[in-house]
Amino acid sequence: MDTGTHLVIGLGLAGLSQIDPSISANTAATTAVFIGTVVGSQIPDIDGLLRFKGNALYIRNHRGRSHSLPALPLWTLLITGALAPFFHGISFLHLAMWIGIAVCVHVFTDCFNTYGTQAIRPFSEKWVSWNIIHIFDPFIFTSHIAAIFMWSFHLAKPQLIFPTLYGLLALYYIWRTLDHAIIEKGLYRKDATYQPGDKYTLIVTFNLYVWNVVKECIDGTYQLGELKNGKLKWLDTITCSDHPAVEVSKQHEDIQALLYFSSFTCAEVKEHRWGYEVRWADVRYRHRKQFPFVGVIRMDRNFQTLDSYVGWVNDTKLEKKLKVDLY
């Protein structure tokens, strides 16, 4: 989820903690949990600081180790240990429990996005991305804002507000999960071009009733489409290049970072007077006929790297990132 949503969830969990008598009966404990759940709801994304050391390192590691199974108790103990000395007379275990819930909820909700996490690391480095909930979901965000507003102005007791909120959100997640599974399973029936062996991936959008569709065709191409109000429309077909420059590009750290993160990549090659431009795109993120998440490497005729870039960018800004003269 986005930073704002993680923040309101942290605040919401602080409100939910009021169902715990050892927290609600102690002002110091309430304050400690409030701070702890807000920090806990943000701390896994501290790996965002890796941006300052380069996009390749950031892409390869964001939502990786910081969202892994060992990180959950580590973040919980670090935050609890940092807070406990300043709040005497509170239960360390209860404080740790609510902070741990905030950390776990952060990672769990991130798994529902398209970006995903390495939540089952160290058992596997697989990216867990269920494509069910958009990175910013209006219902999740606004329902938290409404609940926090009611709590702030004492319109109802938090013991009533927040169990109701999270009960509704649990139903919402269940509905979205079932809806996604049913629609994705039946996509082949809506596709007149379906061939046995084709694989469909249904990807959430901001609109509840519009989905993006990625079809991995048995012939190695990708078809990209949109499912809107139950009707499937194909928008683009992508053929991946097998040019020798593509294989060479895989040795560069920027391209390796993209390939490590995504299994939905496809490369195209353009020849220029100075050499080759290999552009890898994550086809899940097609936007306005462009692919904003790319890895690009420019090489001379001997396949020596001239320049490279990996990250989120549009075509106009990409030319400013790459210094090689195209003409």
GUMAR-65704 format. One record per residue (C-alpha): residue number from 1; z, x, y; residue in three letters; chain. Coordinates in nm, 2 decimals. Layout:
N
k->NUM, c3->Z, c1->X, c2->Y, r->Ala, c->A
...
! end
This chain:
327
k->1, c3->0.00, c1->0.00, c2->0.00, r->Met, c->A
k->2, c3->-0.03, c1->0.10, c2->0.36, r->Asp, c->A
k->3, c3->0.26, c1->0.26, c2->0.55, r->Thr, c->A
k->4, c3->0.35, c1->-0.06, c2->0.74, r->Gly, c->A
k->5, c3->0.37, c1->-0.27, c2->0.42, r->Thr, c->A
k->6, c3->0.59, c1->-0.01, c2->0.25, r->His, c->A
k->7, c3->0.82, c1->-0.02, c2->0.56, r->Leu, c->A
k->8, c3->0.86, c1->-0.40, c2->0.55, r->Val, c->A
k->9, c3->0.92, c1->-0.39, c2->0.18, r->Ile, c->A
k->10, c3->1.20, c1->-0.13, c2->0.24, r->Gly, c->A
k->11, c3->1.35, c1->-0.37, c2->0.50, r->Leu, c->A
k->12, c3->1.31, c1->-0.66, c2->0.26, r->Gly, c->A
k->13, c3->1.49, c1->-0.47, c2->-0.02, r->Leu, c->A
k->14, c3->1.78, c1->-0.40, c2->0.22, r->Ala, c->A
k->15, c3->1.81, c1->-0.77, c2->0.27, r->Gly, c->A
k->16, c3->1.79, c1->-0.83, c2->-0.10, r->Leu, c->A
k->17, c3->2.07, c1->-0.59, c2->-0.16, r->Ser, c->A
k->18, c3->2.30, c1->-0.85, c2->0.00, r->Gln, c->A
k->19, c3->2.31, c1->-1.02, c2->-0.34, r->Ile, c->A
k->20, c3->2.52, c1->-0.72, c2->-0.46, r->Asp, c->A
k->21, c3->2.88, c1->-0.80, c2->-0.37, r->Pro, c->A
k->22, c3->2.97, c1->-0.43, c2->-0.34, r->Ser, c->A
k->23, c3->2.71, c1->-0.40, c2->-0.07, r->Ile, c->A
k->24, c3->2.75, c1->-0.72, c2->0.12, r->Ser, c->A
k->25, c3->3.13, c1->-0.69, c2->0.14, r->Ala, c->A
k->26, c3->3.11, c1->-0.34, c2->0.30, r->Asn, c->A
k->27, c3->2.95, c1->-0.27, c2->0.64, r->Thr, c->A
k->28, c3->2.92, c1->0.10, c2->0.56, r->Ala, c->A
k->29, c3->2.75, c1->0.02, c2->0.23, r->Ala, c->A
k->30, c3->2.51, c1->-0.22, c2->0.40, r->Thr, c->A
k->31, c3->2.41, c1->0.04, c2->0.65, r->Thr, c->A
k->32, c3->2.37, c1->0.31, c2->0.39, r->Ala, c->A
k->33, c3->2.15, c1->0.09, c2->0.18, r->Val, c->A
k->34, c3->1.95, c1->-0.02, c2->0.48, r->Phe, c->A
k->35, c3->1.87, c1->0.34, c2->0.56, r->Ile, c->A
k->36, c3->1.82, c1->0.44, c2->0.20, r->Gly, c->A
k->37, c3->1.58, c1->0.16, c2->0.11, r->Thr, c->A
k->38, c3->1.37, c1->0.23, c2->0.42, r->Val, c->A
k->39, c3->1.35, c1->0.60, c2->0.35, r->Val, c->A
k->40, c3->1.30, c1->0.54, c2->-0.03, r->Gly, c->A
k->41, c3->1.01, c1->0.30, c2->0.05, r->Ser, c->A
k->42, c3->0.84, c1->0.59, c2->0.23, r->Gln, c->A
k->43, c3->0.94, c1->0.91, c2->0.06, r->Ile, c->A
k->44, c3->0.67, c1->0.92, c2->-0.21, r->Pro, c->A
k->45, c3->0.41, c1->0.94, c2->0.06, r->Asp, c->A
k->46, c3->0.55, c1->1.26, c2->0.20, r->Ile, c->A
k->47, c3->0.27, c1->1.44, c2->0.02, r->Asp, c->A
k->48, c3->0.05, c1->1.31, c2->0.31, r->Gly, c->A
k->49, c3->0.16, c1->1.63, c2->0.48, r->Leu, c->A
k->50, c3->-0.08, c1->1.81, c2->0.26, r->Leu, c->A
k->51, c3->-0.36, c1->1.70, c2->0.49, r->Arg, c->A
k->52, c3->-0.26, c1->1.99, c2->0.72, r->Phe, c->A
k->53, c3->-0.35, c1->2.23, c2->0.44, r->Lys, c->A
k->54, c3->-0.70, c1->2.08, c2->0.38, r->Gly, c->A
k->55, c3->-0.86, c1->1.76, c2->0.25, r->Asn, c->A
k->56, c3->-0.93, c1->1.90, c2->-0.09, r->Ala, c->A
k->57, c3->-0.56, c1->1.98, c2->-0.16, r->Leu, c->A
k->58, c3->-0.46, c1->1.64, c2->-0.02, r->Tyr, c->A
k->59, c3->-0.71, c1->1.44, c2->-0.22, r->Ile, c->A
k->60, c3->-0.62, c1->1.62, c2->-0.54, r->Arg, c->A
k->61, c3->-0.25, c1->1.57, c2->-0.50, r->Asn, c->A
k->62, c3->-0.19, c1->1.26, c2->-0.29, r->His, c->A
k->63, c3->-0.01, c1->0.99, c2->-0.50, r->Arg, c->A
k->64, c3->0.01, c1->1.25, c2->-0.78, r->Gly, c->A
k->65, c3->0.34, c1->1.44, c2->-0.85, r->Arg, c->A
k->66, c3->0.52, c1->1.26, c2->-0.57, r->Ser, c->A
k->67, c3->0.45, c1->0.93, c2->-0.75, r->His, c->A
k->68, c3->0.52, c1->1.05, c2->-1.10, r->Ser, c->A
k->69, c3->0.79, c1->0.95, c2->-1.35, r->Leu, c->A
k->70, c3->1.01, c1->1.26, c2->-1.28, r->Pro, c->A
k->71, c3->0.98, c1->1.20, c2->-0.91, r->Ala, c->A
k->72, c3->1.14, c1->0.86, c2->-0.92, r->Leu, c->A
k->73, c3->1.49, c1->0.98, c2->-1.01, r->Pro, c->A
k->74, c3->1.44, c1->1.30, c2->-0.80, r->Leu, c->A
k->75, c3->1.37, c1->1.11, c2->-0.48, r->Trp, c->A
k->76, c3->1.66, c1->0.86, c2->-0.56, r->Thr, c->A
k->77, c3->1.91, c1->1.14, c2->-0.61, r->Leu, c->A
k->78, c3->1.80, c1->1.34, c2->-0.30, r->Leu, c->A
k->79, c3->1.82, c1->1.04, c2->-0.07, r->Ile, c->A
k->80, c3->2.15, c1->0.92, c2->-0.22, r->Thr, c->A
k->81, c3->2.30, c1->1.26, c2->-0.21, r->Gly, c->A
k->82, c3->2.20, c1->1.31, c2->0.16, r->Ala, c->A
k->83, c3->2.34, c1->0.97, c2->0.26, r->Leu, c->A
k->84, c3->2.66, c1->0.95, c2->0.06, r->Ala, c->A
k->85, c3->2.87, c1->1.21, c2->0.25, r->Pro, c->A
k->86, c3->2.82, c1->1.01, c2->0.57, r->Phe, c->A
k->87, c3->2.94, c1->0.68, c2->0.43, r->Phe, c->A
k->88, c3->3.28, c1->0.70, c2->0.27, r->His, c->A
k->89, c3->3.43, c1->0.44, c2->0.04, r->Gly, c->A
k->90, c3->3.10, c1->0.31, c2->-0.09, r->Ile, c->A
k->91, c3->2.98, c1->0.31, c2->-0.45, r->Ser, c->A
k->92, c3->2.74, c1->0.60, c2->-0.52, r->Phe, c->A
k->93, c3->2.59, c1->0.42, c2->-0.82, r->Leu, c->A
k->94, c3->2.52, c1->0.10, c2->-0.63, r->His, c->A
k->95, c3->2.37, c1->0.30, c2->-0.34, r->Leu, c->A
k->96, c3->2.15, c1->0.50, c2->-0.58, r->Ala, c->A
k->97, c3->2.05, c1->0.18, c2->-0.76, r->Met, c->A
k->98, c3->1.90, c1->0.02, c2->-0.44, r->Trp, c->A
k->99, c3->1.74, c1->0.33, c2->-0.33, r->Ile, c->A
k->100, c3->1.59, c1->0.38, c2->-0.67, r->Gly, c->A
k->101, c3->1.46, c1->0.02, c2->-0.66, r->Ile, c->A
k->102, c3->1.28, c1->0.10, c2->-0.33, r->Ala, c->A
k->103, c3->1.13, c1->0.42, c2->-0.47, r->Val, c->A
k->104, c3->1.01, c1->0.25, c2->-0.79, r->Cys, c->A
k->105, c3->0.87, c1->-0.05, c2->-0.60, r->Val, c->A
k->106, c3->0.67, c1->0.18, c2->-0.38, r->His, c->A
k->107, c3->0.50, c1->0.35, c2->-0.68, r->Val, c->A
k->108, c3->0.46, c1->0.02, c2->-0.87, r->Phe, c->A
k->109, c3->0.28, c1->-0.16, c2->-0.58, r->Thr, c->A
k->110, c3->0.06, c1->0.14, c2->-0.53, r->Asp, c->A
k->111, c3->-0.07, c1->0.10, c2->-0.89, r->Cys, c->A
k->112, c3->-0.22, c1->-0.23, c2->-0.79, r->Phe, c->A
k->113, c3->-0.45, c1->-0.08, c2->-0.53, r->Asn, c->A
k->114, c3->-0.79, c1->0.08, c2->-0.59, r->Thr, c->A
k->115, c3->-0.67, c1->0.42, c2->-0.48, r->Tyr, c->A
k->116, c3->-0.41, c1->0.43, c2->-0.76, r->Gly, c->A
k->117, c3->-0.14, c1->0.68, c2->-0.85, r->Thr, c->A
k->118, c3->-0.06, c1->0.93, c2->-1.13, r->Gln, c->A
k->119, c3->0.24, c1->0.71, c2->-1.22, r->Ala, c->A
k->120, c3->0.25, c1->0.81, c2->-1.59, r->Ile, c->A
k->121, c3->0.25, c1->1.18, c2->-1.52, r->Arg, c->A
k->122, c3->0.36, c1->1.41, c2->-1.69, r->Pro, c->A
k->123, c3->0.24, c1->1.22, c2->-2.00, r->Phe, c->A
k->124, c3->-0.10, c1->1.19, c2->-1.85, r->Ser, c->A
k->125, c3->-0.28, c1->1.29, c2->-1.53, r->Glu, c->A
k->126, c3->-0.48, c1->0.96, c2->-1.54, r->Lys, c->A
k->127, c3->-0.51, c1->0.78, c2->-1.21, r->Trp, c->A
k->128, c3->-0.36, c1->0.43, c2->-1.26, r->Val, c->A
k->129, c3->-0.55, c1->0.20, c2->-1.03, r->Ser, c->A
k->130, c3->-0.56, c1->-0.17, c2->-1.13, r->Trp, c->A
k->131, c3->-0.78, c1->-0.29, c2->-0.83, r->Asn, c->A
k->132, c3->-0.58, c1->-0.61, c2->-0.80, r->Ile, c->A
k->133, c3->-0.41, c1->-0.60, c2->-0.46, r->Ile, c->A
k->134, c3->-0.57, c1->-0.47, c2->-0.14, r->His, c->A
k->135, c3->-0.40, c1->-0.17, c2->0.03, r->Ile, c->A
k->136, c3->-0.31, c1->-0.41, c2->0.31, r->Phe, c->A
k->137, c3->-0.24, c1->-0.76, c2->0.18, r->Asp, c->A
k->138, c3->-0.18, c1->-1.02, c2->0.46, r->Pro, c->A
k->139, c3->0.04, c1->-1.24, c2->0.24, r->Phe, c->A
k->140, c3->0.27, c1->-0.97, c2->0.13, r->Ile, c->A
k->141, c3->0.30, c1->-0.83, c2->0.48, r->Phe, c->A
k->142, c3->0.35, c1->-1.16, c2->0.67, r->Thr, c->A
k->143, c3->0.59, c1->-1.31, c2->0.42, r->Ser, c->A
k->144, c3->0.81, c1->-1.00, c2->0.46, r->His, c->A
k->145, c3->0.79, c1->-1.03, c2->0.84, r->Ile, c->A
k->146, c3->0.89, c1->-1.40, c2->0.82, r->Ala, c->A
k->147, c3->1.18, c1->-1.32, c2->0.59, r->Ala, c->A
k->148, c3->1.30, c1->-1.03, c2->0.81, r->Ile, c->A
k->149, c3->1.27, c1->-1.25, c2->1.12, r->Phe, c->A
k->150, c3->1.49, c1->-1.52, c2->0.95, r->Met, c->A
k->151, c3->1.75, c1->-1.26, c2->0.85, r->Trp, c->A
k->152, c3->1.76, c1->-1.10, c2->1.20, r->Ser, c->A
k->153, c3->1.82, c1->-1.43, c2->1.38, r->Phe, c->A
k->154, c3->2.06, c1->-1.57, c2->1.11, r->His, c->A
k->155, c3->1.84, c1->-1.87, c2->1.03, r->Leu, c->A
k->156, c3->1.95, c1->-1.85, c2->0.67, r->Ala, c->A
k->157, c3->2.16, c1->-1.62, c2->0.46, r->Lys, c->A
k->158, c3->1.99, c1->-1.31, c2->0.31, r->Pro, c->A
k->159, c3->2.12, c1->-1.41, c2->-0.03, r->Gln, c->A
k->160, c3->1.89, c1->-1.71, c2->0.00, r->Leu, c->A
k->161, c3->1.60, c1->-1.56, c2->0.20, r->Ile, c->A
k->162, c3->1.52, c1->-1.25, c2->-0.01, r->Phe, c->A
k->163, c3->1.55, c1->-1.38, c2->-0.36, r->Pro, c->A
k->164, c3->1.32, c1->-1.66, c2->-0.26, r->Thr, c->A
k->165, c3->1.08, c1->-1.41, c2->-0.10, r->Leu, c->A
k->166, c3->1.06, c1->-1.19, c2->-0.41, r->Tyr, c->A
k->167, c3->1.04, c1->-1.48, c2->-0.65, r->Gly, c->A
k->168, c3->0.73, c1->-1.60, c2->-0.46, r->Leu, c->A
k->169, c3->0.59, c1->-1.25, c2->-0.45, r->Leu, c->A
k->170, c3->0.64, c1->-1.21, c2->-0.82, r->Ala, c->A
k->171, c3->0.44, c1->-1.53, c2->-0.88, r->Leu, c->A
k->172, c3->0.17, c1->-1.40, c2->-0.64, r->Tyr, c->A
k->173, c3->0.14, c1->-1.08, c2->-0.83, r->Tyr, c->A
k->174, c3->0.12, c1->-1.26, c2->-1.16, r->Ile, c->A
k->175, c3->-0.15, c1->-1.50, c2->-1.02, r->Trp, c->A
k->176, c3->-0.36, c1->-1.21, c2->-0.88, r->Arg, c->A
k->177, c3->-0.33, c1->-1.01, c2->-1.20, r->Thr, c->A
k->178, c3->-0.44, c1->-1.30, c2->-1.42, r->Leu, c->A
k->179, c3->-0.72, c1->-1.40, c2->-1.18, r->Asp, c->A
k->180, c3->-0.85, c1->-1.05, c2->-1.18, r->His, c->A
k->181, c3->-0.84, c1->-1.02, c2->-1.56, r->Ala, c->A
k->182, c3->-1.02, c1->-1.35, c2->-1.62, r->Ile, c->A
k->183, c3->-1.29, c1->-1.29, c2->-1.36, r->Ile, c->A
k->184, c3->-1.36, c1->-0.93, c2->-1.47, r->Glu, c->A
k->185, c3->-1.37, c1->-1.03, c2->-1.83, r->Lys, c->A
k->186, c3->-1.63, c1->-1.29, c2->-1.76, r->Gly, c->A
k->187, c3->-1.86, c1->-1.09, c2->-1.52, r->Leu, c->A
k->188, c3->-2.13, c1->-1.03, c2->-1.78, r->Tyr, c->A
k->189, c3->-2.19, c1->-1.40, c2->-1.81, r->Arg, c->A
k->190, c3->-2.28, c1->-1.41, c2->-1.44, r->Lys, c->A
k->191, c3->-2.52, c1->-1.12, c2->-1.47, r->Asp, c->A
k->192, c3->-2.87, c1->-1.19, c2->-1.57, r->Ala, c->A
k->193, c3->-2.94, c1->-0.82, c2->-1.61, r->Thr, c->A
k->194, c3->-2.65, c1->-0.76, c2->-1.85, r->Tyr, c->A
k->195, c3->-2.72, c1->-0.52, c2->-2.14, r->Gln, c->A
k->196, c3->-2.47, c1->-0.45, c2->-2.43, r->Pro, c->A
k->197, c3->-2.28, c1->-0.14, c2->-2.33, r->Gly, c->A
k->198, c3->-2.27, c1->-0.21, c2->-1.95, r->Asp, c->A
k->199, c3->-1.92, c1->-0.18, c2->-1.81, r->Lys, c->A
k->200, c3->-1.79, c1->-0.38, c2->-1.51, r->Tyr, c->A
k->201, c3->-1.51, c1->-0.30, c2->-1.27, r->Thr, c->A
k->202, c3->-1.38, c1->-0.57, c2->-1.04, r->Leu, c->A
k->203, c3->-1.24, c1->-0.43, c2->-0.71, r->Ile, c->A
k->204, c3->-1.03, c1->-0.62, c2->-0.47, r->Val, c->A
k->205, c3->-1.12, c1->-0.67, c2->-0.10, r->Thr, c->A
k->206, c3->-0.93, c1->-0.80, c2->0.20, r->Phe, c->A
k->207, c3->-1.06, c1->-1.15, c2->0.13, r->Asn, c->A
k->208, c3->-0.89, c1->-1.33, c2->-0.17, r->Leu, c->A
k->209, c3->-1.22, c1->-1.49, c2->-0.28, r->Tyr, c->A
k->210, c3->-1.45, c1->-1.19, c2->-0.24, r->Val, c->A
k->211, c3->-1.46, c1->-0.90, c2->-0.49, r->Trp, c->A
k->212, c3->-1.67, c1->-0.59, c2->-0.51, r->Asn, c->A
k->213, c3->-1.83, c1->-0.52, c2->-0.84, r->Val, c->A
k->214, c3->-1.92, c1->-0.18, c2->-0.99, r->Val, c->A
k->215, c3->-2.14, c1->-0.19, c2->-1.29, r->Lys, c->A
k->216, c3->-2.18, c1->0.13, c2->-1.50, r->Glu, c->A
k->217, c3->-2.51, c1->0.07, c2->-1.67, r->Cys, c->A
k->218, c3->-2.59, c1->0.19, c2->-2.02, r->Ile, c->A
k->219, c3->-2.88, c1->0.40, c2->-1.87, r->Asp, c->A
k->220, c3->-2.64, c1->0.60, c2->-1.65, r->Gly, c->A
k->221, c3->-2.71, c1->0.42, c2->-1.32, r->Thr, c->A
k->222, c3->-2.46, c1->0.23, c2->-1.11, r->Tyr, c->A
k->223, c3->-2.52, c1->-0.12, c2->-0.98, r->Gln, c->A
k->224, c3->-2.30, c1->-0.23, c2->-0.68, r->Leu, c->A
k->225, c3->-2.25, c1->-0.59, c2->-0.60, r->Gly, c->A
k->226, c3->-2.04, c1->-0.86, c2->-0.45, r->Glu, c->A
k->227, c3->-1.87, c1->-1.16, c2->-0.62, r->Leu, c->A
k->228, c3->-1.82, c1->-1.42, c2->-0.35, r->Lys, c->A
k->229, c3->-1.69, c1->-1.77, c2->-0.43, r->Asn, c->A
k->230, c3->-1.78, c1->-1.71, c2->-0.79, r->Gly, c->A
k->231, c3->-2.14, c1->-1.60, c2->-0.73, r->Lys, c->A
k->232, c3->-2.25, c1->-1.25, c2->-0.82, r->Leu, c->A
k->233, c3->-2.50, c1->-1.07, c2->-0.60, r->Lys, c->A
k->234, c3->-2.63, c1->-0.72, c2->-0.66, r->Trp, c->A
k->235, c3->-2.66, c1->-0.51, c2->-0.34, r->Leu, c->A
k->236, c3->-2.75, c1->-0.16, c2->-0.45, r->Asp, c->A
k->237, c3->-2.86, c1->0.05, c2->-0.74, r->Thr, c->A
k->238, c3->-2.75, c1->0.42, c2->-0.75, r->Ile, c->A
k->239, c3->-2.92, c1->0.67, c2->-0.97, r->Thr, c->A
k->240, c3->-2.74, c1->1.00, c2->-1.02, r->Cys, c->A
k->241, c3->-2.93, c1->1.32, c2->-0.98, r->Ser, c->A
k->242, c3->-2.95, c1->1.58, c2->-1.26, r->Asp, c->A
k->243, c3->-3.08, c1->1.86, c2->-1.03, r->His, c->A
k->244, c3->-2.95, c1->2.21, c2->-1.11, r->Pro, c->A
k->245, c3->-2.77, c1->2.21, c2->-0.78, r->Ala, c->A
k->246, c3->-2.55, c1->1.93, c2->-0.90, r->Val, c->A
k->247, c3->-2.40, c1->2.14, c2->-1.18, r->Glu, c->A
k->248, c3->-2.35, c1->2.43, c2->-0.95, r->Val, c->A
k->249, c3->-2.17, c1->2.21, c2->-0.70, r->Ser, c->A
k->250, c3->-1.91, c1->2.12, c2->-0.96, r->Lys, c->A
k->251, c3->-1.76, c1->2.47, c2->-0.93, r->Gln, c->A
k->252, c3->-1.66, c1->2.42, c2->-0.56, r->His, c->A
k->253, c3->-1.30, c1->2.33, c2->-0.49, r->Glu, c->A
k->254, c3->-1.40, c1->2.04, c2->-0.26, r->Asp, c->A
k->255, c3->-1.62, c1->1.88, c2->-0.52, r->Ile, c->A
k->256, c3->-1.37, c1->1.95, c2->-0.80, r->Gln, c->A
k->257, c3->-1.10, c1->1.76, c2->-0.59, r->Ala, c->A
k->258, c3->-1.32, c1->1.45, c2->-0.57, r->Leu, c->A
k->259, c3->-1.42, c1->1.46, c2->-0.93, r->Leu, c->A
k->260, c3->-1.05, c1->1.50, c2->-1.03, r->Tyr, c->A
k->261, c3->-0.96, c1->1.20, c2->-0.83, r->Phe, c->A
k->262, c3->-1.24, c1->0.96, c2->-0.92, r->Ser, c->A
k->263, c3->-1.44, c1->0.88, c2->-1.23, r->Ser, c->A
k->264, c3->-1.68, c1->0.67, c2->-1.02, r->Phe, c->A
k->265, c3->-1.88, c1->0.95, c2->-0.86, r->Thr, c->A
k->266, c3->-2.25, c1->0.99, c2->-0.83, r->Cys, c->A
k->267, c3->-2.45, c1->1.28, c2->-0.68, r->Ala, c->A
k->268, c3->-2.77, c1->1.29, c2->-0.49, r->Glu, c->A
k->269, c3->-2.96, c1->1.60, c2->-0.38, r->Val, c->A
k->270, c3->-3.17, c1->1.66, c2->-0.07, r->Lys, c->A
k->271, c3->-3.39, c1->1.97, c2->-0.03, r->Glu, c->A
k->272, c3->-3.42, c1->2.15, c2->0.30, r->His, c->A
k->273, c3->-3.59, c1->2.46, c2->0.42, r->Arg, c->A
k->274, c3->-3.26, c1->2.65, c2->0.39, r->Trp, c->A
k->275, c3->-3.17, c1->2.51, c2->0.05, r->Gly, c->A
k->276, c3->-3.00, c1->2.21, c2->-0.09, r->Tyr, c->A
k->277, c3->-2.75, c1->1.94, c2->0.01, r->Glu, c->A
k->278, c3->-2.56, c1->1.78, c2->-0.27, r->Val, c->A
k->279, c3->-2.37, c1->1.47, c2->-0.18, r->Arg, c->A
k->280, c3->-2.12, c1->1.32, c2->-0.42, r->Trp, c->A
k->281, c3->-2.00, c1->0.97, c2->-0.34, r->Ala, c->A
k->282, c3->-1.72, c1->0.75, c2->-0.48, r->Asp, c->A
k->283, c3->-1.93, c1->0.44, c2->-0.54, r->Val, c->A
k->284, c3->-1.62, c1->0.21, c2->-0.54, r->Arg, c->A
k->285, c3->-1.60, c1->0.24, c2->-0.16, r->Tyr, c->A
k->286, c3->-1.94, c1->0.12, c2->-0.04, r->Arg, c->A
k->287, c3->-1.91, c1->-0.01, c2->0.32, r->His, c->A
k->288, c3->-2.20, c1->-0.12, c2->0.54, r->Arg, c->A
k->289, c3->-2.45, c1->0.04, c2->0.31, r->Lys, c->A
k->290, c3->-2.27, c1->0.37, c2->0.33, r->Gln, c->A
k->291, c3->-2.03, c1->0.56, c2->0.11, r->Phe, c->A
k->292, c3->-1.74, c1->0.68, c2->0.33, r->Pro, c->A
k->293, c3->-1.55, c1->0.87, c2->0.06, r->Phe, c->A
k->294, c3->-1.77, c1->1.18, c2->-0.02, r->Val, c->A
k->295, c3->-1.79, c1->1.54, c2->-0.12, r->Gly, c->A
k->296, c3->-2.08, c1->1.73, c2->0.03, r->Val, c->A
k->297, c3->-2.18, c1->2.09, c2->-0.03, r->Ile, c->A
k->298, c3->-2.48, c1->2.27, c2->0.13, r->Arg, c->A
k->299, c3->-2.62, c1->2.57, c2->-0.05, r->Met, c->A
k->300, c3->-2.90, c1->2.82, c2->0.00, r->Asp, c->A
k->301, c3->-3.19, c1->2.86, c2->-0.24, r->Arg, c->A
k->302, c3->-2.97, c1->3.09, c2->-0.45, r->Asn, c->A
k->303, c3->-2.70, c1->2.82, c2->-0.48, r->Phe, c->A
k->304, c3->-2.46, c1->3.01, c2->-0.26, r->Gln, c->A
k->305, c3->-2.23, c1->2.78, c2->-0.06, r->Thr, c->A
k->306, c3->-2.31, c1->2.75, c2->0.31, r->Leu, c->A
k->307, c3->-2.07, c1->2.47, c2->0.40, r->Asp, c->A
k->308, c3->-1.88, c1->2.19, c2->0.25, r->Ser, c->A
k->309, c3->-1.67, c1->1.88, c2->0.32, r->Tyr, c->A
k->310, c3->-1.47, c1->1.63, c2->0.12, r->Val, c->A
k->311, c3->-1.29, c1->1.32, c2->0.25, r->Gly, c->A
k->312, c3->-1.34, c1->0.99, c2->0.44, r->Trp, c->A
k->313, c3->-1.62, c1->1.00, c2->0.69, r->Val, c->A
k->314, c3->-1.92, c1->0.81, c2->0.81, r->Asn, c->A
k->315, c3->-2.27, c1->0.97, c2->0.82, r->Asp, c->A
k->316, c3->-2.26, c1->1.03, c2->1.20, r->Thr, c->A
k->317, c3->-1.93, c1->1.22, c2->1.19, r->Lys, c->A
k->318, c3->-2.03, c1->1.41, c2->0.87, r->Leu, c->A
k->319, c3->-2.29, c1->1.60, c2->1.07, r->Glu, c->A
k->320, c3->-2.01, c1->1.72, c2->1.30, r->Lys, c->A
k->321, c3->-1.80, c1->1.83, c2->1.01, r->Lys, c->A
k->322, c3->-2.09, c1->2.04, c2->0.86, r->Leu, c->A
k->323, c3->-2.21, c1->2.33, c2->1.07, r->Lys, c->A
k->324, c3->-2.54, c1->2.41, c2->0.88, r->Val, c->A
k->325, c3->-2.85, c1->2.33, c2->1.09, r->Asp, c->A
k->326, c3->-3.06, c1->2.08, c2->0.90, r->Leu, c->A
k->327, c3->-3.38, c1->2.18, c2->1.07, r->Tyr, c->A
! end
